[in-house]
Amino acid sequence: MKLSSYFKSFLTDTVNLNSTRIGLLDSSIDAIKNFIRQSEWTPRNRSFFEHGSWAHDTIIKPVDQGEFDADLLVIVDHVQGWSASDYVTTLSKIFGDSATYSKISKKWDYCVTVTYSGERKVDIAPCVRGRNGDGLLEVCNGKTNEFVRTEPVKFTDWLVERNSISRSNSFRKVTRLIKYLRDIKTTFTCSSVLLTTLLGRQIDTLDKDSELFADTPTALKTIIGRLDDFLQGYSKKPKIVNPYLWGEDFAATWTDDQYTNFRNFVHKYREWIDAAFDSPDRADSITLWRKVFGNDFAKSSEIVAKSFLSEDAFSVHSLLRSSAAHLDDLVETIREYGTSILPNIFNKPPHMRLPPWPRASTWSFPISVVSIFHTSKDGINGTPVRSGQILRPRGGLWFDVKLRDGRSIPDGHRVQWRITNTGAIAMALGKGRGGFEVPQRGNRRWEALEYRGVHIAEAFVIRMSDDVLVAQSDPYHVTIE
């Protein structure tokens, strides 16, 4: 069944970035534009172009409650004698010298990023117009000191056209749904620009007013089906080029293994979506759609959904009952279905210790765990990691805890971490842990990635005046292959 009303609620309540956060982003962008206009930055004739998921209206709410990204191009005329790196370096300097932005801005290869912790990040990239007198646009690679051709305006226009062909903005809604599927399952890797381009290529001008795009679930079935058909035609990674810049291959950063994995999971999810769409029974259809999108889909429904494991999949409950080690087969199950498949009992293994502090009658504030991957404990540049993301047994994670609005834990409180290892190897070595650990740098804690399994990190906030537990995070799952 299509269950269109449930899709509408699911998008509004779970997937879409809410209007409050969009409003805050707009205010931040306006402030950044005014700051650049009033600065003494050398390039003149500045204009701005919103780019990426934000401009394409395919941005979604981060599933890990972390920052969402927005891209802003600063289009300028060429400065005689300047190299590509000069644009990025000088733009970074005006932000670094500012009392407002110095502590929240950072220079990268192509851009300067302003981070509003726990809330949003804005990437500001210089874009040079007409360097060779031809009116073409180029972004600046500060690392290689090269100018790189770009066509952001035409690419955005192409996506707008794709959406206009579909009905009721169904292309944009489907793109958000598949981005959500990617982020909640963590079973495949695909950048947003690559994913959006792949989906856009599944709509043709002949589809205008077609019933195949009549509503969101129908468009989802159509697009994922066509995408699967396209991918099955390529056993090796194809080029996925910018439709207005044929020299730009969005798939260039994909490894062959990542492509094969993406191809396999699109095929799997196509089967799941077809089954949910085609089911004539409402309760069964809800169950099958939850298999795709997790239990937040149709969460207002009173129907008790059946287990969403397929018949040939491992039974998670059986795995958990069979051993306190949560057998290593569980890692493969998570790879297949994502962490949304884990039942609540997983987060309370027998060797996990209970908090020793008296608990406040109500939590003082909501908190979330965030983590950054580093190859070593003292590494400089790290990569954000989502809960449940499949990781290799190397390097480690710096865990931190923030209020849900991105602010730090208030003064007068201390943090304790409960780290619980699972998996046969860790348990056999007596490394199950499950007790409480102190932070190592501020409120942060470093944990090496060592033992195969699905492990649990949780943050606890204790009020120092009376040693009462006033906040506890949701479990953060660390999956090591």
C-alpha positions in Angstrom: 0.0 0.0 0.0 1.1 3.5 -0.7 0.2 4.9 2.8 0.6 8.5 1.5 -0.6 10.1 4.7 2.1 8.3 6.7 4.7 9.4 4.2 3.7 13.0 4.6 3.9 12.7 8.4 7.2 10.8 8.3 8.8 13.5 6.1 7.4 16.4 8.3 8.2 14.9 11.7 11.3 12.8 11.1 13.1 13.5 7.8 12.8 17.2 6.9 14.9 19.8 8.6 12.4 21.8 10.6 11.5 25.4 9.9 13.2 26.7 13.0 16.6 25.4 12.0 16.1 26.7 8.5 15.3 30.1 9.9 18.5 30.1 12.0 20.5 29.0 9.0 19.0 31.9 6.9 20.0 34.4 9.7 23.5 33.0 9.8 23.9 33.2 6.1 22.7 36.8 6.0 25.2 37.7 8.7 28.0 36.0 6.9 27.1 37.8 3.6 27.1 41.2 5.4 30.4 40.4 7.1 32.1 39.6 3.8 30.5 42.7 2.0 31.8 45.0 4.7 35.2 43.4 5.1 38.4 44.5 3.5 38.8 41.3 1.4 40.5 42.3 -1.8 38.2 40.7 -4.4 35.4 42.9 -5.6 32.0 42.6 -7.3 31.0 40.0 -4.9 27.7 38.1 -5.2 26.5 34.9 -3.5 25.0 31.7 -4.6 23.5 29.1 -2.3 24.7 25.6 -3.3 24.3 22.0 -2.3 21.4 20.2 -0.5 20.2 23.5 1.1 19.8 25.2 -2.3 18.4 22.0 -3.9 15.8 21.7 -1.1 16.9 18.2 -0.4 18.5 18.9 3.0 17.4 16.5 5.8 17.6 16.5 9.6 20.8 14.8 10.8 19.9 11.4 12.2 22.6 11.7 14.9 21.3 15.1 16.1 24.6 16.7 14.9 25.3 19.6 12.6 23.8 19.9 9.2 25.8 21.4 6.3 25.0 24.3 4.0 27.2 25.6 1.1 27.6 29.2 0.1 29.7 30.3 -3.0 31.2 33.8 -2.9 31.4 34.7 -6.6 34.1 37.3 -7.3 36.1 38.8 -10.2 39.6 37.6 -10.7 42.4 39.5 -8.9 45.4 40.0 -11.2 48.4 38.0 -10.0 46.4 35.9 -7.5 46.7 32.1 -7.4 43.9 29.7 -6.4 45.3 29.3 -2.9 45.3 33.1 -2.4 41.5 33.3 -2.5 41.1 30.6 0.2 43.9 31.9 2.4 42.8 35.5 2.4 39.2 34.7 2.9 40.2 32.5 5.9 42.2 35.4 7.3 39.3 37.8 7.4 37.3 35.3 9.4 40.2 34.4 11.6 40.8 38.1 12.4 37.2 38.6 13.3 36.0 38.6 17.0 32.7 37.0 15.8 34.1 34.2 13.7 37.7 33.6 14.8 36.9 30.7 17.2 34.3 29.0 15.0 35.9 29.2 11.6 38.4 26.9 10.0 40.2 26.8 6.6 39.9 23.8 4.4 41.2 23.0 0.8 38.3 24.7 -1.0 36.5 26.8 1.7 36.2 28.3 5.1 33.8 26.5 7.4 31.9 28.3 10.1 30.6 25.8 12.7 27.8 26.6 15.1 28.5 23.6 17.4 25.8 20.9 17.5 23.6 22.9 15.1 24.9 23.8 11.6 28.0 24.3 9.5 28.3 26.8 6.6 31.0 26.1 4.0 32.0 29.4 2.3 33.9 28.8 -0.9 35.5 31.5 -3.2 34.3 31.1 -6.8 36.2 33.1 -9.4 34.3 34.4 -12.5 35.9 35.1 -15.9 39.6 34.5 -14.9 40.4 34.1 -18.6 37.9 36.6 -19.8 35.4 33.9 -20.7 32.9 34.4 -17.9 33.3 30.8 -16.7 33.2 29.9 -13.0 36.0 28.2 -11.1 36.4 27.2 -7.4 39.8 27.3 -5.8 41.7 24.2 -4.6 44.0 25.8 -2.0 45.9 22.5 -1.4 47.0 21.9 -5.0 46.8 25.7 -5.9 44.5 24.9 -8.9 41.4 26.5 -10.3 38.6 24.0 -10.9 35.7 24.5 -13.3 32.3 24.4 -11.8 28.7 24.9 -13.0 26.7 25.3 -9.8 23.9 27.5 -11.3 23.2 25.2 -14.2 23.4 22.1 -12.0 20.9 23.5 -9.6 18.6 24.5 -12.5 18.8 20.9 -13.8 17.6 19.5 -10.4 14.8 22.1 -10.3 13.8 20.9 -13.7 13.8 17.2 -12.6 11.6 18.2 -9.7 9.2 20.2 -11.9 8.7 17.0 -14.1 7.6 15.1 -11.0 4.3 15.9 -9.3 3.9 17.5 -5.9 7.6 18.0 -5.4 8.0 14.2 -5.3 11.6 14.1 -6.7 12.8 16.3 -3.8 10.8 14.2 -1.3 12.2 11.0 -2.6 15.7 12.4 -2.5 15.3 13.3 1.1 13.9 9.8 1.9 16.8 8.0 0.3 19.3 10.3 2.0 17.6 9.3 5.3 17.7 5.7 4.3 21.5 6.0 3.7 22.0 7.8 7.1 19.8 5.6 9.2 21.0 2.3 7.8 24.7 3.2 7.3 24.9 0.2 4.9 26.3 2.1 1.9 28.5 5.1 1.1 27.4 7.7 -1.4 28.0 11.5 -1.3 24.9 13.7 -1.4 25.8 15.3 -4.8 26.5 11.8 -6.3 23.3 10.4 -4.9 21.2 13.3 -6.0 22.6 13.1 -9.5 21.9 9.4 -9.7 18.3 10.0 -8.7 17.9 12.9 -11.0 19.0 10.8 -13.9 16.1 8.5 -13.4 13.6 11.2 -14.5 13.1 12.2 -18.1 11.2 15.0 -19.7 8.8 12.4 -21.1 7.8 11.7 -17.5 5.9 15.0 -17.3 2.5 14.4 -15.8 3.1 10.7 -15.6 1.3 8.6 -13.1 4.7 7.0 -12.2 5.4 10.3 -10.2 1.9 11.0 -9.0 2.8 11.0 -5.3 5.7 10.3 -3.0 5.5 6.5 -2.5 4.8 6.0 -6.2 7.8 8.2 -7.2 10.0 6.4 -4.7 9.1 3.0 -6.2 9.7 4.3 -9.7 13.0 6.0 -9.0 14.5 3.3 -6.9 13.4 0.7 -9.5 15.0 2.6 -12.4 18.1 3.2 -10.4 18.5 -0.5 -9.7 18.0 -1.3 -13.4 20.7 1.3 -14.3 23.2 -0.1 -11.7 22.6 -3.7 -12.7 23.7 -2.8 -16.2 27.2 -1.9 -14.8 29.2 -4.5 -13.0 32.0 -2.0 -12.8 31.8 1.6 -11.6 30.4 3.9 -14.3 31.1 7.6 -14.6 28.4 9.8 -13.2 29.1 13.1 -14.7 27.7 16.6 -14.0 25.0 17.0 -16.6 26.5 20.5 -17.5 30.2 19.8 -16.9 31.2 16.5 -18.6 34.7 16.6 -17.2 33.4 16.4 -13.6 32.8 12.8 -12.5 30.9 12.7 -9.2 31.7 9.0 -8.9 35.5 9.6 -9.0 35.9 9.4 -5.2 34.0 6.1 -5.0 36.1 3.0 -4.6 35.2 -0.1 -6.6 34.2 -1.9 -3.4 31.9 1.1 -2.4 30.3 1.0 -5.8 29.6 -2.7 -5.6 28.2 -2.4 -2.1 26.0 0.5 -3.2 24.8 -1.5 -6.2 23.9 -4.5 -4.0 22.0 -2.5 -1.4 20.0 -0.5 -3.9 18.9 -3.9 -5.4 18.0 -5.1 -1.9 16.1 -2.0 -0.9 14.3 -2.0 -4.2 12.9 -5.4 -3.3 11.8 -4.2 0.1 10.2 -1.1 -1.3 8.3 -3.1 -3.9 7.1 -5.5 -1.3 5.8 -2.7 1.0 4.2 -0.8 -1.9 2.5 -3.9 -3.4 1.2 -5.4 -0.1 -2.6 -5.2 0.0 -2.8 -5.4 3.8 -2.4 -2.2 5.7 -0.7 -3.7 8.8 1.6 -5.8 6.7 2.5 -2.8 4.5 3.4 -0.7 7.6 5.6 -3.5 8.8 7.4 -3.7 5.5 7.8 0.1 5.2 9.3 0.0 8.7 11.7 -2.6 7.5 12.9 0.1 5.0 12.8 3.2 7.1 12.8 2.0 10.7 10.1 2.3 13.4 9.7 6.1 13.1 7.6 5.4 10.0 3.9 5.4 10.8 4.8 5.8 14.5 1.3 7.1 15.2 -0.2 3.8 14.1 -1.4 1.5 16.8 -0.7 -1.5 14.7 1.9 -3.8 16.2 4.3 -4.5 13.4 5.7 -8.0 12.8 9.4 -8.6 13.0 11.0 -7.0 10.0 13.8 -9.5 9.6 13.5 -11.4 6.3 13.1 -15.2 6.6 16.7 -15.9 5.6 18.2 -13.3 7.9 19.7 -14.0 11.3 17.3 -13.6 14.2 18.7 -10.8 16.4 16.7 -12.0 19.4 18.2 -15.5 19.0 21.7 -14.1 18.7 21.3 -12.0 21.9 19.8 -14.9 23.8 22.5 -17.3 22.7 25.4 -15.5 24.5 26.2 -12.5 26.5 28.9 -11.9 23.9 26.3 -11.0 21.2 27.8 -13.4 18.7 30.0 -11.9 15.9 27.2 -12.8 13.4 25.4 -9.7 14.7 28.0 -7.4 12.9 26.9 -8.9 9.6 23.3 -8.4 10.5 23.9 -4.8 11.3 25.8 -4.4 8.0 22.7 -5.9 6.3 19.9 -4.0 8.0 21.4 -1.1 10.1 21.2 -0.5 13.8 17.5 0.2 13.7 17.0 -3.5 13.9 18.5 -3.7 17.4 15.8 -4.4 20.1 15.9 -2.5 23.4 17.3 -5.5 25.2 20.6 -5.2 23.3 21.4 -2.0 25.2 21.2 -3.8 28.6 23.6 -6.8 28.5 24.1 -8.7 31.8 27.6 -7.3 32.4 26.5 -3.7 32.1 26.7 -1.9 35.5 23.9 0.3 36.8 24.5 4.0 37.6 25.6 4.3 41.2 24.2 7.9 41.6 20.7 8.8 42.7 18.6 9.8 39.8 16.7 13.1 39.5 12.9 12.8 39.2 13.2 14.4 35.7 16.2 15.0 33.4 17.5 18.5 33.6 18.4 18.7 29.9 18.6 16.4 26.8 22.1 15.4 25.8 23.7 13.6 22.8 26.9 11.7 22.2 29.0 12.7 19.2 32.3 11.2 18.0 35.2 12.0 15.8 37.4 9.3 14.2 41.2 9.8 14.4 44.0 7.5 13.3 45.7 8.2 16.6 44.8 9.7 20.0 46.7 12.9 19.3 45.7 13.2 15.6 44.8 16.6 14.3 42.3 16.1 11.5 39.4 13.8 12.3 36.2 12.6 10.6 32.7 12.7 12.3 31.2 9.2 12.8 27.5 8.4 13.0 26.1 6.0 15.6 26.1 2.5 14.1 28.5 3.3 11.2 30.6 0.3 10.2 34.2 0.9 11.2 37.5 -0.9 10.8 39.6 -2.0 13.8 42.1 0.8 13.6 42.6 4.2 15.2 39.9 5.3 17.6 37.1 7.7 18.5 37.1 10.8 20.6 33.6 10.8 22.3 32.1 14.1 23.4 28.7 15.0 24.9 26.7 18.1 24.1 23.3 19.5 24.9 20.9 18.9 22.0 21.1 22.5 20.9 24.9 22.2 20.6 25.9 24.0 23.8 28.4 22.5 26.2 27.4 20.9 29.5 26.7 23.7 32.0 29.2 24.5 34.8 28.6 22.7 38.1 28.2 19.3 36.4 30.6 16.5 35.7 30.5 13.7 33.1 31.0 10.0 33.4 31.1 7.5 30.5 29.8 4.0 30.4 31.6 1.9 27.8 30.2 -1.5 27.2 32.0 -3.9 24.8 30.2 -6.9 23.2 31.3 -9.5 20.7 32.9 -12.9 21.2 36.5 -11.6 21.1 36.1 -8.9 23.6 34.2 -11.1 26.0 36.6 -14.0 25.7 39.5 -11.7 26.5 37.6 -10.3 29.6 37.2 -6.9 27.9 33.4 -6.7 28.2 33.7 -3.7 30.6 30.3 -2.1 31.1 31.5 0.1 34.0 32.0 3.8 34.4 35.0 5.8 33.1 36.2 9.3 33.6 36.8 11.8 30.8 40.3 12.4 29.7 40.2 15.9 28.1 37.5 18.1 29.3 34.3 16.0 28.9 35.8 13.9 26.1 37.0 10.3 26.2 39.2 8.4 23.8 38.4 4.8 22.9 40.5 2.7 20.5 38.7 0.6 17.9 39.9 -2.9 18.6 37.3 -5.7 19.0 34.8 -6.9 16.5 31.3 -6.4 17.7 28.6 -3.8 18.3 29.6 -1.8 21.3 27.8 0.9 23.4 29.0 4.3 24.6 26.8 6.4 26.9 27.3 9.7 28.7 26.0 10.5 32.2 25.9 14.0 33.7 26.1 14.3 37.5 25.3 17.5 39.4 28.3 18.2 41.5 26.5 20.0 44.4 24.6 16.9 45.5 26.0 14.1 43.2 22.6 13.4 41.6 22.3 12.0 38.0 20.5 14.7 36.0 21.0 13.6 32.4 21.8 10.4 30.4 22.4 10.0 26.7 20.8 7.5 24.4 23.1 4.6 23.6 25.7 5.3 20.9 26.5 2.2 18.9 30.1 1.6 17.7 30.1 -1.2 15.1 33.6 -2.7 14.4 34.0 -5.2 11.6 
